[in-house]
Amino acid sequence: MHGSAAPEKVTTWVDSLKSYTHVDELSKRFNISSQQFVEVITYLGIAFVAGFVFKKYSRTIIIGIIAIVAALVCLEAFELVTIDWVQMRQISGVNPQDTVGGLMSLWMDLARAHLVLVVSVIIGFFIGFKVG
């Protein structure tokens, strides 16, 4: 009798989210798949947190970034740190021949391809910024 028990069904956090929020019904209403809907909600939530944190700590964040960049420039000038700019370009995907217009065109093409996610990030960031 011990071996005849039915195995317990394992539920994932996505399944529990679907059952709690009725993702399937909402995704049908907006004509997107449930996976895309979860992605949109995730991007919206992360952008909300980013907007909230940016509003609260924007001065500290900006001063910190300026201080880090200035420290790196000074350390490189005194040859204490060497920055491999070729490797940085390869990681970022920016070529020396790229122009600002070319990069903007590339970013706009990416934004058009992922329009729903871009809009959810913008909305989440501004809501978080407004609440913060």
C-alpha positions as CSV (number, residue, x, y, z in Angstrom):
1,M,0.0,0.0,0.0
2,H,2.9,2.3,0.5
3,G,3.9,2.2,-3.1
4,S,0.4,2.8,-4.5
5,A,0.0,6.4,-3.3
6,A,-0.3,9.0,-6.0
7,P,2.7,11.2,-6.4
8,E,2.3,14.7,-5.1
9,K,2.0,17.4,-7.8
10,V,4.8,20.0,-7.6
11,T,3.8,23.6,-8.4
12,T,6.1,26.3,-9.5
13,W,5.9,29.9,-8.6
14,V,4.7,30.7,-12.1
15,D,1.8,28.2,-11.6
16,S,0.9,29.7,-8.3
17,L,1.1,33.2,-9.9
18,K,-1.2,32.1,-12.7
19,S,-3.7,30.6,-10.3
20,Y,-3.7,33.7,-8.1
21,T,-3.9,36.4,-10.8
22,H,-5.7,34.5,-13.6
23,V,-2.9,35.2,-16.0
24,D,-4.5,33.2,-18.8
25,E,-7.7,35.3,-18.8
26,L,-5.7,38.6,-18.7
27,S,-3.3,37.3,-21.5
28,K,-6.3,36.5,-23.7
29,R,-7.8,39.9,-23.0
30,F,-4.6,41.7,-24.1
31,N,-3.9,39.1,-26.9
32,I,-0.4,38.1,-25.6
33,S,0.8,34.7,-24.3
34,S,0.9,34.1,-20.5
35,Q,4.7,33.9,-20.7
36,Q,4.8,37.4,-22.3
37,F,2.4,38.7,-19.6
38,V,4.6,37.4,-16.8
39,E,7.6,39.1,-18.5
40,V,5.7,42.4,-18.8
41,I,4.7,42.3,-15.1
42,T,8.3,41.4,-14.1
43,Y,9.8,44.2,-16.1
44,L,7.2,46.6,-14.7
45,G,8.0,45.6,-11.1
46,I,11.8,45.8,-11.6
47,A,11.4,49.3,-13.2
48,F,9.1,50.4,-10.4
49,V,11.7,49.5,-7.8
50,A,14.4,51.2,-9.9
51,G,12.3,54.4,-10.2
52,F,11.6,54.4,-6.5
53,V,15.2,53.9,-5.6
54,F,16.4,56.5,-8.1
55,K,14.0,59.1,-6.7
56,K,15.1,58.4,-3.1
57,Y,18.8,58.2,-3.8
58,S,19.3,60.0,-7.1
59,R,21.8,62.5,-5.7
60,T,23.8,59.8,-4.0
61,I,23.8,57.6,-7.1
62,I,24.9,60.4,-9.4
63,I,27.7,61.6,-7.0
64,G,28.8,57.9,-6.7
65,I,29.0,57.4,-10.4
66,I,30.9,60.6,-10.9
67,A,33.3,59.7,-8.1
68,I,33.9,56.2,-9.5
69,V,34.6,57.5,-13.0
70,A,36.9,60.3,-11.7
71,A,38.8,57.7,-9.6
72,L,39.2,55.4,-12.5
73,V,40.4,58.2,-14.8
74,C,43.0,59.3,-12.1
75,L,44.1,55.8,-11.4
76,E,44.6,55.2,-15.1
77,A,46.5,58.5,-15.5
78,F,48.9,57.4,-12.8
79,E,49.1,54.0,-14.4
80,L,47.9,52.2,-11.3
81,V,45.0,50.7,-13.2
82,T,44.9,49.7,-16.9
83,I,41.6,49.7,-18.7
84,D,41.4,47.5,-21.7
85,W,39.2,49.7,-24.0
86,V,39.2,47.1,-26.8
87,Q,37.7,44.5,-24.4
88,M,35.2,47.1,-23.2
89,R,34.1,47.8,-26.8
90,Q,33.7,44.1,-27.4
91,I,31.7,43.5,-24.3
92,S,29.4,46.5,-25.0
93,G,29.1,45.7,-28.7
94,V,30.2,49.3,-29.6
95,N,32.6,49.5,-32.5
96,P,34.9,52.5,-33.0
97,Q,33.3,53.1,-36.4
98,D,29.8,53.4,-34.8
99,T,28.3,56.8,-34.8
100,V,25.8,58.2,-32.4
101,G,23.1,58.1,-35.1
102,G,23.9,54.5,-35.8
103,L,23.7,53.5,-32.2
104,M,20.4,55.4,-31.8
105,S,19.0,53.6,-34.8
106,L,20.1,50.3,-33.4
107,W,18.4,51.1,-30.0
108,M,15.2,52.3,-31.7
109,D,15.1,49.0,-33.7
110,L,15.5,47.0,-30.5
111,A,12.8,49.2,-28.8
112,R,10.4,48.6,-31.7
113,A,11.1,44.8,-31.6
114,H,10.3,44.7,-27.8
115,L,7.7,47.5,-27.7
116,V,5.5,46.0,-25.0
117,L,8.5,45.4,-22.6
118,V,9.9,48.9,-23.3
119,V,6.5,50.5,-22.5
120,S,6.1,48.5,-19.3
121,V,9.6,49.5,-18.2
122,I,8.9,53.2,-18.8
123,I,5.5,53.0,-17.0
124,G,7.0,51.1,-14.1
125,F,9.9,53.5,-13.7
126,F,7.7,56.6,-13.8
127,I,5.2,55.1,-11.3
128,G,8.1,54.2,-9.0
129,F,9.6,57.7,-9.4
130,K,6.3,59.3,-8.7
131,V,5.6,57.2,-5.6
132,G,9.2,57.6,-4.3
